[in-house]
C-alpha cells in the first residue's frame, strides 16, 4: 500500500515539473547550461498582430474654404481678331497684344500685331541708319587738294630735304674725313681765326640750322676732346626738355651725330644743340629749328573747320561735325527731288593761316568721300515689301577758283517705295547722303587740334 502511494506521488510531482518548464519565458533554464528541450508534441505559437490604428488628420490652421458646387468654371479668353477697315489706324493696332490677329479688309490676308510691330521697328531702324550715315554703301572717292600739295612742297624745302641730304652725302663720300665745300671752307677759315673753345657751326651754319628725325648733324668747334661725350638737342617741346643724339664719330674739332628717327609727337619749334665733353665741359649753340617728321592722317571730326559746304538751293542742307551731308523726304505717293551739286571750299590764300591750323604744322592735302545708297530692286530697303530706285549720281568734279580751292560734289537720289499694308497706305522715302573725310599732312604723332 505504501509503495503504491509513493509511486502515485512521484508521478504527480513529475507531471507538475514538466508543466512548469514548458511555460518558462527564458530560452535557457536558470539551473542548466543547455537549452530547454521541448516536447515534440508541442506546436509553436504564432505571434500576435497588434490592431491597426488609423492616424488622425491634422487640424486645419485657418478657416475652411468651401467651394460651391454651383460656382462657374473660369474660361481662358480667346485671341482677339480685328478686321481692318478704312477707319483703322496703325497706332491703334500696335497698342494691342502681340498675339492679336489682324485680318485684311477683304479677309484674304492675316498677320499678328507682333509681326506688324517688327515691320515698323525695322523701318525705323533703316531710316535711322541712313540718317546717321551707317548706310553709306555707294562706294568711295578721293581727290587731292592742289593748294595743299604746294604747301607740302614748301614745308619740305624749308626742312630737312634741302639741308640734311647734302650733309649726309658729303659724309658718305669722305667717311669721317673733313667735308670740302665752299661754305665749309669759309667756316673753317673763320674757325682758324677764332681759336676759342666751343661749338662754331652746325651743318656749316651758325644759325638757322635744322634738326629733324633721321637726319645727321655735323658739329664743328674746338676742344671737344679725343674721346666721345654726349650731344643733346634742347627744346621746350621735347617731353623732357632735351633729346640725346646718337654719336657716329667724335674728334676734337668735329662731331658727327644722328637725330633719332623714332621721335614722334613733337611739333616744330626752336632748338639748341648742346655738347658735353668727356671731361665735363659743356658747349651750346642756339638758333636751330626742329622740323618734325611728317605723315598723312585721316581726320573724321571737326570737318566744317577745314572744309566749308555751300549747299544746293534745290534741296538745302548742312554738314555735321563728322562731315555728313544728309537729305531726306518722305510721305504718301511723293516725288523725289532731282539730283544736283553741292560746292566744297577749301582754304584759299586769305585762309592760308587756317590751313596750317594755328601753327601746329598741318596742311590739308586731300578729301575723301563715302557715298549713300545706290542700290535698286525689290524690297523697300527699310525691311518691308516694295521697291528701290536710284537716280545717279555721286562724284567729284575738278578744282577751280582763284587758288583752285573749290570743288563740286554731285549727289544722287535714292528712293524707297513701301507697298500698302495693314492699316497703312503706300509710302515713299527719298534720301541723298555722303560723308567727307579730310586728309592732313603734318608732324608725326601730333594731334591736329
C-alpha positions as CSV (number, residue, x, y, z in Angstrom):
1,X,0.0,0.0,0.0
2,X,2.8,2.4,0.9
3,X,4.7,1.6,-2.3
4,X,1.6,2.3,-4.4
5,X,1.1,5.6,-2.6
6,X,4.7,6.6,-3.2
7,X,4.5,5.8,-6.9
8,X,1.4,8.0,-7.3
9,X,3.1,10.9,-5.5
10,X,6.2,10.6,-7.7
11,X,4.2,10.6,-10.9
12,X,2.3,13.7,-9.8
13,X,5.5,15.6,-9.0
14,X,7.0,14.7,-12.4
15,X,3.8,16.0,-14.1
16,X,4.0,19.3,-12.3
17,X,7.7,19.7,-13.1
18,X,7.1,19.2,-16.8
19,X,4.2,21.7,-16.9
20,X,6.3,24.4,-15.2
21,X,9.2,24.0,-17.6
22,X,7.0,24.4,-20.7
23,X,5.7,27.8,-19.6
24,X,9.2,29.4,-18.9
25,X,10.0,32.8,-20.7
26,X,13.7,32.3,-21.0
27,X,15.2,30.0,-23.7
28,X,17.7,28.6,-21.3
29,X,17.0,27.3,-17.8
30,X,18.5,29.3,-14.8
31,X,19.6,26.0,-13.5
32,X,21.0,24.3,-16.5
33,X,23.7,25.4,-19.2
34,X,21.8,24.0,-22.3
35,X,18.6,24.9,-24.0
36,X,15.4,23.6,-22.7
37,X,14.2,20.7,-24.7
38,X,10.6,21.0,-25.7
39,X,8.4,18.1,-26.2
40,X,8.0,17.2,-29.9
41,X,4.3,17.1,-29.4
42,X,4.1,20.8,-28.5
43,X,3.1,23.1,-31.6
44,X,4.7,26.6,-31.9
45,X,2.6,29.6,-31.1
46,X,2.0,32.2,-33.9
47,X,2.9,35.9,-33.0
48,X,0.1,38.1,-32.2
49,X,-0.5,41.1,-34.7
50,X,-1.4,44.4,-33.0
51,X,-4.7,46.0,-34.2
52,X,-4.4,48.8,-36.9
53,X,-5.0,52.3,-35.6
54,X,-5.8,55.0,-38.3
55,X,-3.8,58.2,-37.7
56,X,-5.8,61.3,-37.1
57,X,-5.8,64.0,-39.8
58,X,-4.1,67.3,-38.8
59,X,-6.5,70.1,-37.9
60,X,-6.7,72.9,-40.5
61,X,-4.8,76.1,-39.5
62,X,-7.2,78.6,-41.0
63,X,-10.8,78.8,-41.9
64,X,-12.1,76.0,-44.2
65,X,-12.7,77.2,-47.8
66,X,-15.8,75.6,-49.1
67,X,-16.4,75.5,-52.9
68,X,-19.9,75.9,-54.0
69,X,-21.0,73.2,-56.4
70,X,-22.8,75.8,-58.5
71,X,-19.7,78.2,-59.0
72,X,-18.9,78.9,-62.7
73,X,-15.6,77.5,-64.2
74,X,-13.2,80.2,-65.3
75,X,-12.7,80.4,-69.1
76,X,-9.4,81.4,-71.0
77,X,-10.1,84.4,-73.2
78,X,-9.7,83.6,-76.9
79,X,-7.2,85.5,-79.1
80,X,-8.7,88.7,-80.4
81,X,-9.3,89.1,-84.1
82,X,-9.5,92.5,-85.7
83,X,-10.6,93.1,-89.3
84,X,-9.1,96.2,-90.9
85,X,-11.5,98.9,-92.1
86,X,-10.9,102.4,-93.6
87,X,-11.0,103.9,-90.1
88,X,-8.5,101.5,-88.6
89,X,-5.3,103.3,-87.6
90,X,-1.9,101.6,-87.3
91,X,-1.1,103.1,-83.9
92,X,-4.4,101.6,-82.6
93,X,-3.3,98.2,-83.8
94,X,0.1,98.5,-82.3
95,X,-1.4,99.2,-78.9
96,X,-2.9,95.6,-78.9
97,X,-1.1,92.5,-77.6
98,X,1.4,90.8,-80.0
99,X,-0.8,87.7,-80.4
100,X,-3.8,89.7,-81.7
101,X,-4.7,88.6,-85.2
102,X,-5.2,91.3,-87.8
103,X,-7.3,90.4,-90.9
104,X,-7.3,92.4,-94.1
105,X,-10.4,94.2,-95.3
106,X,-11.1,91.5,-97.9
107,X,-10.4,88.7,-95.4
108,X,-7.7,87.1,-97.7
109,X,-4.7,88.1,-95.6
110,X,-3.9,88.0,-91.9
111,X,-1.0,88.7,-89.6
112,X,-0.3,89.4,-86.0
113,X,0.3,92.6,-84.1
114,X,3.7,91.3,-83.2
115,X,4.7,91.0,-86.9
116,X,3.3,94.5,-87.6
117,X,5.4,95.8,-84.7
118,X,8.6,94.2,-86.0
119,X,8.0,95.6,-89.5
120,X,7.5,99.1,-88.1
121,X,10.7,98.8,-85.9
122,X,12.7,97.6,-88.9
123,X,11.6,100.6,-91.0
124,X,12.5,103.0,-88.2
125,X,16.0,101.4,-87.8
126,X,16.5,101.6,-91.5
127,X,15.7,105.3,-91.6
128,X,17.9,105.9,-88.5
129,X,20.8,104.2,-90.2
130,X,20.5,106.3,-93.3
131,X,20.2,109.5,-91.3
132,X,23.3,108.7,-89.2
133,X,25.5,107.7,-92.1
134,X,25.6,104.0,-91.4
135,X,24.2,103.1,-94.8
136,X,26.9,104.7,-97.0
137,X,27.1,101.8,-99.3
138,X,27.6,103.5,-102.6
139,X,31.4,103.4,-102.8
140,X,34.2,105.9,-102.0
141,X,36.2,108.6,-103.9
142,X,39.4,110.5,-103.2
143,X,40.7,113.8,-104.5
144,X,44.0,115.7,-103.7
145,X,44.0,119.4,-102.8
146,X,46.3,121.3,-105.1
147,X,46.9,124.1,-102.6
148,X,47.9,121.6,-100.0
149,X,50.4,119.9,-102.3
150,X,52.1,123.3,-102.8
151,X,52.2,123.9,-99.1
152,X,53.8,120.5,-98.5
153,X,56.5,121.2,-101.1
154,X,57.3,124.5,-99.3
155,X,57.5,122.8,-96.0
156,X,59.8,120.1,-97.2
157,X,62.0,122.6,-98.9
158,X,62.3,124.6,-95.7
159,X,63.0,121.5,-93.7
160,X,65.4,118.6,-93.9
161,X,65.1,118.0,-97.6
162,X,67.5,120.8,-98.6
163,X,69.8,120.8,-95.7
164,X,70.5,117.4,-94.3
165,X,70.7,115.5,-97.5
166,X,73.9,117.3,-98.7
167,X,75.4,116.9,-95.3
168,X,74.8,113.2,-95.4
169,X,76.1,112.8,-98.9
170,X,79.2,114.7,-98.1
171,X,79.9,112.4,-95.2
172,X,79.3,109.3,-97.3
173,X,81.9,110.5,-99.8
174,X,84.7,111.1,-97.3
175,X,83.7,109.0,-94.3
176,X,84.9,110.7,-91.2
177,X,87.2,113.0,-93.0
178,X,86.7,116.7,-93.4
179,X,84.0,117.8,-95.8
180,X,85.2,120.0,-98.6
181,X,82.9,122.7,-100.0
182,X,82.9,126.5,-100.5
183,X,80.7,127.1,-97.5
184,X,82.6,124.7,-95.3
185,X,86.0,126.3,-96.2
186,X,84.7,129.7,-95.2
187,X,83.6,128.4,-91.9
188,X,86.9,126.6,-91.4
189,X,88.8,129.8,-92.2
190,X,86.8,131.6,-89.6
191,X,87.5,128.8,-87.1
192,X,91.2,129.3,-87.5
193,X,90.9,133.0,-86.7
194,X,88.8,132.3,-83.6
195,X,90.5,129.6,-81.6
196,X,88.1,129.9,-78.6
197,X,86.7,126.5,-77.4
198,X,83.0,125.7,-78.1
199,X,80.6,125.0,-81.0
200,X,81.3,127.1,-84.1
201,X,78.7,125.7,-86.5
202,X,76.1,123.0,-87.1
203,X,75.8,121.8,-90.7
204,X,78.0,124.7,-91.7
205,X,75.6,127.2,-90.2
206,X,76.0,129.4,-87.2
207,X,72.1,129.9,-87.0
208,X,69.1,128.6,-88.8
209,X,70.3,125.0,-88.9
210,X,67.6,122.3,-89.0
211,X,67.3,119.3,-86.6
212,X,64.9,116.6,-87.9
213,X,64.4,112.9,-87.1
214,X,66.7,110.6,-89.1
215,X,68.9,113.4,-90.2
216,X,72.7,113.9,-89.5
217,X,74.3,116.9,-87.8
218,X,77.9,117.9,-88.4
219,X,79.0,119.9,-85.4
220,X,82.3,121.8,-85.7
221,X,84.3,123.6,-83.0
222,X,87.2,123.4,-80.6
223,X,88.2,121.4,-77.5
224,X,85.7,118.6,-77.8
225,X,88.4,116.2,-76.7
226,X,89.5,113.0,-78.3
227,X,87.0,110.7,-76.5
228,X,83.3,110.6,-77.2
229,X,81.0,112.5,-74.9
230,X,77.3,113.5,-75.2
231,X,75.3,115.5,-77.7
232,X,71.8,116.8,-77.0
233,X,69.1,118.8,-78.8
234,X,67.4,121.1,-76.3
235,X,63.9,122.4,-76.9
236,X,60.7,123.3,-75.0
237,X,58.5,120.8,-76.9
238,X,60.5,117.8,-76.1
239,X,58.9,115.8,-73.2
240,X,62.0,116.0,-71.0
241,X,63.3,119.3,-72.4
242,X,66.1,117.6,-74.4
243,X,66.7,114.6,-76.7
244,X,70.1,112.9,-76.9
245,X,71.6,112.4,-80.3
246,X,73.5,109.2,-81.4
247,X,77.2,110.0,-81.9
248,X,78.6,108.4,-85.1
249,X,82.1,109.9,-84.9
250,X,83.9,112.2,-82.4
251,X,87.0,114.3,-82.9
252,X,88.4,117.2,-81.0
253,X,87.2,119.6,-83.7
254,X,84.2,117.8,-85.3
255,X,81.3,115.6,-84.1
256,X,79.0,113.7,-86.5
257,X,75.7,112.7,-84.9
258,X,72.3,111.1,-85.9
259,X,69.0,112.5,-84.8
260,X,66.9,109.5,-83.6
261,X,64.3,108.5,-86.3
262,X,61.8,107.5,-83.7
263,X,61.0,111.0,-82.4
264,X,57.2,111.4,-82.6
265,X,54.6,113.6,-81.0
266,X,56.8,116.7,-81.1
267,X,55.8,119.9,-83.1
268,X,58.2,122.2,-84.9
269,X,59.9,124.6,-82.6
270,X,63.2,126.5,-81.9
271,X,66.0,124.3,-80.5
272,X,69.7,124.5,-79.4
273,X,72.5,121.9,-79.8
274,X,74.5,121.0,-76.6
275,X,77.8,119.2,-76.4
276,X,79.1,117.7,-73.1
277,X,82.7,116.5,-73.4
278,X,84.2,113.5,-71.6
279,X,85.9,115.8,-69.0
280,X,82.6,117.6,-68.2
281,X,82.9,120.7,-70.4
282,X,79.5,122.0,-71.8
283,X,79.1,123.9,-75.0
284,X,75.9,125.2,-76.6
285,X,74.8,126.9,-79.8
286,X,71.3,128.4,-80.3
287,X,69.4,129.4,-83.4
288,X,68.3,126.0,-84.6
289,X,64.9,124.7,-85.6
290,X,63.4,121.3,-85.0
291,X,61.4,120.1,-88.1
292,X,59.3,117.1,-87.1
293,X,59.0,114.1,-89.3
294,X,55.8,114.3,-91.4
295,X,53.0,111.8,-92.2
296,X,49.4,111.8,-93.6
297,X,46.5,111.2,-91.3
298,X,42.7,111.0,-92.0
299,X,40.6,113.2,-89.8
300,X,36.9,112.4,-89.3
301,X,35.8,115.2,-86.9
302,X,35.6,119.0,-86.9
303,X,35.3,118.8,-90.7
304,X,33.4,122.2,-91.1
305,X,36.5,123.9,-89.6
306,X,38.6,122.7,-92.6
307,X,36.0,122.4,-95.4
308,X,33.1,124.7,-96.0
309,X,29.8,123.4,-97.6
310,X,27.8,125.6,-99.9
311,X,24.6,123.6,-100.3
312,X,22.4,123.3,-103.4
313,X,19.4,125.6,-103.3
314,X,17.2,122.9,-104.8
315,X,17.5,120.8,-101.7
316,X,19.2,122.8,-98.9
317,X,21.1,121.0,-96.1
318,X,24.1,121.4,-93.8
319,X,27.2,119.5,-92.8
320,X,27.6,117.8,-89.4
321,X,30.7,117.9,-87.3
322,X,31.6,114.5,-88.6
323,X,31.3,115.6,-92.3
324,X,27.9,114.0,-93.0
325,X,25.8,115.8,-95.6
326,X,22.3,114.3,-95.5
327,X,18.9,115.0,-97.1
328,X,15.6,113.1,-96.9
329,X,11.9,113.5,-97.8
330,X,9.1,111.1,-97.1
331,X,5.3,110.9,-97.5
332,X,2.5,109.2,-99.3
333,X,3.0,109.0,-103.1
334,X,5.6,111.8,-103.3
335,X,8.1,112.6,-106.0
336,X,11.8,112.8,-105.0
337,X,13.9,115.9,-105.8
338,X,16.2,115.7,-108.8
339,X,20.0,115.1,-108.3
340,X,22.1,118.2,-108.1
341,X,25.5,119.5,-106.9
342,X,27.0,121.0,-103.7
343,X,30.1,123.1,-103.5
344,X,33.0,122.4,-101.2
345,X,35.5,125.1,-100.4
346,X,39.0,124.5,-99.0
347,X,41.3,127.2,-97.6
348,X,42.4,129.8,-100.1
349,X,45.2,132.4,-99.8
350,X,43.2,134.5,-97.4
351,X,42.6,131.4,-95.2
352,X,46.1,130.1,-95.6
353,X,47.0,130.5,-91.9
354,X,43.9,128.4,-91.1
355,X,45.2,125.6,-93.4
356,X,48.3,125.4,-91.2
357,X,45.9,125.1,-88.2
358,X,47.3,127.6,-85.7
359,X,50.9,126.8,-86.2
360,X,50.7,123.1,-85.4
361,X,52.3,122.3,-88.8
362,X,49.3,120.7,-90.6
363,X,48.3,121.2,-94.2
364,X,45.1,119.9,-95.9
365,X,46.2,117.7,-98.8
366,X,43.1,115.7,-99.7
367,X,39.4,114.9,-99.3
368,X,37.7,111.5,-99.2
369,X,34.0,110.9,-99.7
370,X,31.7,107.9,-98.9
371,X,28.5,107.9,-100.9
372,X,25.0,107.0,-99.9
373,X,22.9,104.0,-101.1
374,X,22.8,103.4,-104.8
375,X,21.1,100.0,-105.0
376,X,17.9,99.2,-106.9
377,X,15.5,96.2,-106.9
378,X,12.7,94.5,-105.0
379,X,12.1,95.3,-101.3
380,X,11.8,98.8,-99.9
381,X,15.2,98.9,-98.3
382,X,13.7,99.5,-94.9
383,X,12.7,96.0,-94.0
384,X,9.4,95.7,-95.9
385,X,7.8,94.9,-99.2
386,X,8.1,97.4,-102.1
387,X,10.9,98.5,-104.4
388,X,14.1,100.6,-104.5
389,X,15.2,103.0,-107.3
390,X,18.4,105.1,-107.6
391,X,18.8,108.2,-109.7
392,X,22.6,108.9,-110.4
393,X,24.9,110.1,-109.4
394,X,27.7,110.8,-106.9
395,X,31.1,112.1,-107.8
396,X,33.8,114.8,-107.6
397,X,34.3,117.5,-110.2
398,X,37.5,119.4,-110.9
399,X,39.2,122.0,-108.6
400,X,38.7,125.6,-109.7
401,X,38.8,129.1,-108.2
402,X,41.5,131.7,-107.6
403,X,43.6,129.2,-105.7
404,X,42.0,126.0,-107.0
405,X,40.3,125.8,-103.6
406,X,36.7,125.0,-104.8
407,X,35.4,121.6,-105.9
408,X,31.8,120.5,-106.8
409,X,30.3,117.3,-105.4
410,X,27.5,115.7,-107.4
411,X,24.9,113.7,-105.4
412,X,22.3,111.2,-106.5
413,X,18.9,110.4,-105.0
414,X,17.8,107.0,-103.6
415,X,14.1,106.3,-103.5
416,X,12.5,103.6,-101.3
417,X,8.8,102.7,-102.1
418,X,6.9,100.8,-99.4
419,X,3.9,98.8,-100.6
420,X,0.5,99.3,-98.9
421,X,-0.1,97.0,-96.0
422,X,-2.4,96.6,-93.0
423,X,-3.9,99.9,-91.9
424,X,-1.3,101.9,-93.8
425,X,-1.1,103.3,-97.4
426,X,1.9,103.1,-99.7
427,X,4.8,105.3,-98.6
428,X,7.8,106.8,-100.3
429,X,11.2,107.7,-98.7
430,X,13.8,109.8,-100.6
431,X,17.3,110.2,-99.4
432,X,20.7,111.5,-100.6
433,X,23.8,111.4,-98.4
434,X,27.6,111.5,-98.4
435,X,30.3,111.9,-95.8
436,X,33.5,113.8,-96.1
437,X,36.9,112.9,-94.5
438,X,39.9,115.2,-94.6
439,X,43.5,114.1,-95.2
440,X,46.1,116.2,-93.4
441,X,49.9,116.2,-93.7
442,X,51.7,117.2,-90.5
443,X,54.0,116.3,-87.6
444,X,54.1,112.6,-86.9
445,X,52.2,111.6,-83.8
446,X,50.8,115.0,-83.2
447,X,47.0,115.7,-82.9
448,X,45.9,118.4,-85.4
449,X,43.6,120.1,-82.9
